[in-house]
């Protein structure tokens, strides 16, 4: 199987010749080619340049041997297109003016994805052309709670107190903000698929800060619209939330794959989700900077937790640390492929 075939089959819980692997943040870590570009260009400069974005995205997949080429694009790009001034710092995006009132909400501009985010779409086309079938092109989008939290907090937050204050205390403002974000996100994911993205991962990284009942009321209706748009476009949807154990079944609603963070047992997660939902994960990212013995032991633990059932994509439970040695990532992919290599029956013989 090609890398693209392997990843797409696993997303759909179909047999594969080896477990596919990719890493969150693989395109923006410590690869020499990327670091050389960063000496001359900012993160936003690279993300906004189709040529540079494609070079980084395809180059990382080629260098690491991953089965997925995840687009070098920040989840906040659609927010920037809405007229929000932001700066991408090493600790996360910092916004010039948070959204905390109806007047703030009213100043968000409507987004024409082709006109305002066309550079992302052109980058996808270039990656797809450059990578061929070697790896599946993975588009990305920010989840409703995460985007809203950044907009309200004005930057990263430990407890998301300002966002929760709006969600609980100003429900009309919260719903209006999520409506606006969801409209943009639906158009954005559809356009990414039309441009050539073969999988979309929805990063609702901070949604795990909510309890199940609050998630159902404050996030799930809007998430459902985005996931439906991805699946209606004909590609698998991967749903990710850090610290999402309490929401696991909810994350699976409307998604093909649930990305399981490192704080959970992968075996337990598979049991809770059942045989029809694929899982992704869940190596502790710290192992990637702890030396090869720690990585190899972690790989074996993850693969044992996944078990022999189809529908597992190897990944870390969160983004790979920026200082990870690229050789470690490359060797991890090789080890996963080696440990899980299997012979498939001819397609016509499979049930």
C-alpha positions as CSV (number, residue, x, y, z in Angstrom):
1,X,0.0,0.0,0.0
2,X,1.1,3.6,-0.5
3,X,1.2,5.9,2.5
4,X,-1.9,7.7,1.4
5,X,-3.8,4.4,1.0
6,X,-2.6,3.2,4.4
7,X,-3.7,6.3,6.2
8,X,-7.1,6.6,4.5
9,X,-7.8,2.9,5.0
10,X,-7.1,3.2,8.7
11,X,-9.4,6.2,9.0
12,X,-12.1,4.0,7.6
13,X,-11.3,1.0,9.9
14,X,-10.2,-1.1,7.0
15,X,-7.2,-3.5,6.9
16,X,-3.8,-2.1,6.3
17,X,-0.4,-3.6,5.5
18,X,1.1,-1.6,8.4
19,X,-0.1,0.9,11.0
20,X,0.1,4.4,9.4
21,X,2.0,7.1,11.3
22,X,2.3,10.9,11.3
23,X,2.9,13.5,14.0
24,X,1.2,16.7,15.0
25,X,3.6,19.6,14.4
26,X,5.8,17.4,12.2
27,X,6.0,20.3,9.6
28,X,7.1,22.9,12.1
29,X,9.7,21.3,14.4
30,X,13.4,21.0,14.1
31,X,13.9,19.8,10.6
32,X,17.0,21.6,9.2
33,X,15.2,22.8,6.1
34,X,12.5,24.3,8.2
35,X,14.9,25.9,10.6
36,X,16.8,27.5,7.6
37,X,13.5,29.0,6.4
38,X,12.7,30.3,9.9
39,X,16.0,32.3,9.8
40,X,14.4,34.4,7.0
41,X,10.7,34.1,7.5
42,X,8.2,34.2,10.3
43,X,5.7,31.4,10.9
44,X,2.9,33.5,9.4
45,X,5.1,34.4,6.4
46,X,5.6,30.6,5.7
47,X,1.9,29.8,6.3
48,X,0.8,32.6,3.9
49,X,3.2,31.6,1.1
50,X,1.9,28.7,-0.9
51,X,5.3,27.9,-2.2
52,X,7.0,27.9,1.3
53,X,4.1,26.2,3.0
54,X,4.1,23.4,0.4
55,X,7.9,23.1,0.7
56,X,7.7,22.7,4.5
57,X,4.7,20.3,4.4
58,X,5.8,17.9,1.7
59,X,9.5,18.1,2.8
60,X,8.6,17.0,6.4
61,X,6.6,14.0,5.2
62,X,9.4,13.0,2.8
63,X,12.1,13.5,5.4
64,X,10.3,11.6,8.2
65,X,8.6,8.9,6.0
66,X,5.2,9.6,7.5
67,X,2.0,8.4,5.9
68,X,0.4,11.8,6.3
69,X,1.6,15.3,5.2
70,X,-0.1,17.7,7.6
71,X,-0.5,21.2,6.3
72,X,1.8,23.9,7.8
73,X,-1.1,26.2,8.7
74,X,-2.2,27.6,12.0
75,X,-5.8,27.1,13.2
76,X,-6.0,30.9,13.7
77,X,-5.7,31.8,10.0
78,X,-9.5,32.0,9.5
79,X,-9.7,34.2,12.6
80,X,-7.1,36.5,11.1
81,X,-9.2,36.6,7.9
82,X,-12.1,37.8,10.0
83,X,-10.1,41.0,10.7
84,X,-8.5,40.0,14.0
85,X,-4.9,41.2,14.5
86,X,-2.8,38.5,16.0
87,X,0.8,37.5,16.5
88,X,1.9,33.9,16.6
89,X,4.4,33.5,19.4
90,X,6.3,30.4,20.7
91,X,3.6,30.1,23.5
92,X,0.6,30.5,21.2
93,X,-1.3,33.3,19.4
94,X,-1.7,36.7,21.0
95,X,-4.6,38.8,19.9
96,X,-4.6,42.6,19.8
97,X,-8.3,43.1,20.8
98,X,-10.2,40.2,22.4
99,X,-13.9,39.6,21.6
100,X,-15.9,40.2,24.8
101,X,-19.0,42.2,23.8
102,X,-21.6,42.3,21.1
103,X,-19.8,45.4,19.7
104,X,-16.6,43.3,19.4
105,X,-18.5,40.6,17.7
106,X,-20.1,43.0,15.2
107,X,-16.6,44.1,14.0
108,X,-15.7,40.6,12.8
109,X,-15.8,40.7,9.0
110,X,-17.3,38.1,6.7
111,X,-14.8,35.8,5.1
112,X,-14.6,34.8,1.5
113,X,-12.5,31.6,1.8
114,X,-11.2,31.7,-1.8
115,X,-10.3,35.4,-1.7
116,X,-9.1,35.6,1.9
117,X,-7.5,32.2,2.5
118,X,-6.7,31.2,-1.1
119,X,-3.0,30.9,-0.2
120,X,-3.9,27.9,2.0
121,X,-5.8,26.3,-0.8
122,X,-3.0,26.8,-3.3
123,X,-0.6,25.3,-0.8
124,X,-2.8,22.2,-0.6
125,X,-2.8,21.9,-4.4
126,X,1.0,22.2,-4.4
127,X,1.5,19.6,-1.6
128,X,-0.9,17.2,-3.3
129,X,1.1,17.5,-6.6
130,X,4.5,17.2,-4.9
131,X,3.7,14.3,-2.6
132,X,1.6,12.2,-5.0
133,X,0.5,9.0,-3.3
134,X,3.4,8.9,-0.9
135,X,1.4,10.4,1.9
136,X,-2.2,11.6,2.4
137,X,-2.6,15.4,2.6
138,X,-4.1,16.4,6.0
139,X,-5.9,19.7,6.2
140,X,-6.6,21.3,9.5
141,X,-9.2,23.5,11.2
142,X,-9.7,24.8,14.7
143,X,-12.6,23.6,16.8
144,X,-15.3,25.9,18.0
145,X,-14.4,26.0,21.7
146,X,-10.7,26.5,21.0
147,X,-11.1,29.3,18.5
148,X,-13.7,31.1,20.7
149,X,-11.4,30.7,23.8
150,X,-8.5,32.3,22.0
151,X,-10.7,35.1,20.8
152,X,-12.1,35.8,24.2
153,X,-9.0,35.2,26.3
154,X,-6.8,37.1,23.9
155,X,-4.1,34.4,24.1
156,X,-3.3,31.0,25.7
157,X,-4.9,30.3,29.1
158,X,-4.6,27.6,31.7
159,X,-8.2,27.7,33.0
160,X,-10.1,29.5,30.1
161,X,-11.9,31.6,32.8
162,X,-12.8,34.5,30.5
163,X,-14.1,32.2,27.8
164,X,-16.2,30.3,30.3
165,X,-17.5,33.5,31.9
166,X,-18.9,34.5,28.5
167,X,-20.2,31.0,27.7
168,X,-22.1,30.7,31.1
169,X,-22.9,34.4,31.7
170,X,-23.6,35.7,28.1
171,X,-25.1,32.8,26.2
172,X,-26.3,35.0,23.3
173,X,-22.9,36.4,22.8
174,X,-21.3,32.9,23.0
175,X,-23.8,31.5,20.5
176,X,-23.3,34.4,18.1
177,X,-19.6,34.0,18.2
178,X,-19.7,30.3,17.6
179,X,-22.2,30.8,14.8
180,X,-19.7,33.1,13.1
181,X,-16.8,30.8,13.6
182,X,-18.7,27.8,12.4
183,X,-19.8,29.5,9.2
184,X,-16.2,30.3,8.3
185,X,-15.0,26.8,9.4
186,X,-17.6,25.0,7.3
187,X,-16.6,27.0,4.2
188,X,-12.9,26.5,5.0
189,X,-13.0,22.7,5.3
190,X,-15.0,22.3,2.2
191,X,-12.6,24.5,0.3
192,X,-9.6,22.5,1.6
193,X,-11.1,19.2,0.4
194,X,-11.9,20.8,-3.0
195,X,-8.3,21.8,-3.2
196,X,-7.0,18.3,-2.6
197,X,-7.0,17.6,1.2
198,X,-7.7,13.9,1.8
199,X,-8.3,14.1,5.5
200,X,-9.2,17.0,7.8
201,X,-8.2,17.1,11.5
202,X,-10.4,19.3,13.7
203,X,-8.2,20.6,16.5
204,X,-10.5,21.5,19.4
205,X,-7.5,21.3,21.7
206,X,-9.0,23.0,24.7
207,X,-12.5,21.5,24.7
208,X,-11.4,19.0,27.4
209,X,-11.6,22.0,29.8
210,X,-15.4,21.5,29.7
211,X,-17.5,18.8,31.5
212,X,-19.7,16.5,29.3
213,X,-23.0,18.4,30.0
214,X,-21.5,21.8,29.3
215,X,-19.8,20.4,26.2
216,X,-23.1,19.1,24.9
217,X,-24.7,22.6,25.3
218,X,-21.9,24.9,24.5
219,X,-19.9,23.2,21.8
220,X,-21.4,20.0,20.3
221,X,-24.1,21.6,18.1
222,X,-21.5,23.8,16.3
223,X,-18.9,21.0,16.1
224,X,-21.5,18.7,14.5
225,X,-22.0,21.2,11.6
226,X,-18.2,21.3,10.9
227,X,-17.8,17.5,11.1
228,X,-20.8,17.0,8.9
229,X,-19.3,19.4,6.3
230,X,-16.0,17.4,6.3
231,X,-17.7,14.0,5.8
232,X,-20.2,15.4,3.2
233,X,-17.2,16.6,1.3
234,X,-16.1,12.9,1.1
235,X,-13.1,12.7,3.3
236,X,-12.5,11.3,6.8
237,X,-12.7,13.6,9.8
238,X,-10.3,13.3,12.7
239,X,-11.4,15.0,16.0
240,X,-8.8,16.0,18.6
241,X,-9.2,17.5,22.1
242,X,-6.4,17.4,24.7
243,X,-7.4,16.0,28.1
244,X,-10.5,14.7,26.4
245,X,-11.2,11.4,28.3
246,X,-14.5,12.6,29.8
247,X,-15.7,13.6,26.3
248,X,-14.4,10.5,24.3
249,X,-17.8,9.3,23.0
250,X,-18.9,12.9,22.3
251,X,-15.7,13.5,20.2
252,X,-16.6,10.4,18.2
253,X,-20.1,11.8,17.2
254,X,-19.8,12.7,13.6
255,X,-16.1,11.9,13.3
256,X,-14.4,9.0,11.6
257,X,-11.3,9.1,13.9
258,X,-10.8,10.2,17.5
259,X,-7.4,11.4,18.4
260,X,-6.6,10.0,21.9
261,X,-4.3,12.0,24.2
262,X,-1.6,10.5,26.2
263,X,-3.5,10.8,29.5
264,X,-5.7,7.9,28.5
265,X,-5.4,4.2,28.0
266,X,-5.7,3.5,24.3
267,X,-7.1,0.0,25.0
268,X,-9.8,1.5,27.2
269,X,-10.5,4.2,24.6
270,X,-11.0,1.6,21.9
271,X,-13.3,-0.4,24.1
272,X,-15.4,2.7,24.8
273,X,-15.6,3.8,21.2
274,X,-16.3,0.4,19.7
275,X,-15.2,-1.2,16.4
276,X,-16.7,1.3,14.0
277,X,-14.6,4.3,15.2
278,X,-10.9,4.6,14.4
279,X,-8.4,5.9,16.9
280,X,-5.3,8.0,16.6
281,X,-2.4,8.2,19.1
282,X,-1.2,8.2,21.7
283,X,2.6,8.2,22.5
284,X,3.5,10.6,25.3
285,X,5.3,13.4,23.4
286,X,7.9,13.6,26.2
287,X,9.2,10.2,25.2
288,X,10.3,11.8,21.9
289,X,12.9,13.8,23.7
290,X,13.8,11.2,26.4
291,X,16.0,9.0,24.2
292,X,15.4,6.1,21.9
293,X,14.8,3.4,24.6
294,X,12.0,5.5,26.0
295,X,10.6,5.9,22.5
296,X,10.8,2.3,21.6
297,X,9.2,1.2,24.8
298,X,6.4,3.7,24.3
299,X,5.8,2.5,20.7
300,X,5.3,-1.0,22.0
301,X,2.9,0.1,24.7
302,X,0.8,2.1,22.2
303,X,0.7,-0.7,19.7
304,X,-0.3,-3.2,22.4
305,X,-3.1,-0.8,23.5
306,X,-4.3,-0.5,20.0
307,X,-4.4,-4.2,19.5
308,X,-4.8,-6.1,16.2
309,X,-8.1,-4.6,15.2
310,X,-8.1,-2.3,12.1
311,X,-8.5,1.4,12.6
312,X,-5.4,2.7,14.4
313,X,-3.2,5.6,13.3
314,X,0.0,6.1,15.2
315,X,0.7,9.6,16.5
316,X,1.8,11.3,19.7
317,X,-1.0,12.2,22.2
318,X,-0.3,15.9,21.4
319,X,2.1,17.9,19.3
320,X,5.7,16.7,19.1
321,X,8.1,18.9,21.1
322,X,9.8,21.5,18.9
323,X,13.2,20.3,19.9
324,X,12.6,16.7,18.9
325,X,15.4,15.2,16.9
326,X,14.0,14.5,13.3
327,X,16.0,11.3,13.3
328,X,13.9,10.1,16.3
329,X,10.7,10.8,14.4
330,X,11.9,9.1,11.3
331,X,13.0,6.0,13.3
332,X,9.7,6.0,15.2
333,X,7.8,5.8,11.9
334,X,10.1,3.0,10.7
335,X,9.6,1.1,14.0
336,X,5.8,1.4,13.8
337,X,5.8,0.1,10.3
338,X,8.2,-2.7,11.1
339,X,6.3,-3.9,14.2
340,X,2.9,-3.9,12.5
341,X,3.8,-5.2,9.0
342,X,1.3,-7.7,7.8
343,X,0.3,-9.4,4.6
344,X,-3.2,-8.4,3.3
345,X,-5.6,-10.7,1.6
346,X,-6.4,-9.7,-2.0
347,X,-9.2,-7.1,-1.9
348,X,-11.7,-9.4,-3.6
349,X,-11.2,-12.0,-0.9
350,X,-11.9,-9.7,2.0
351,X,-15.4,-9.6,3.6
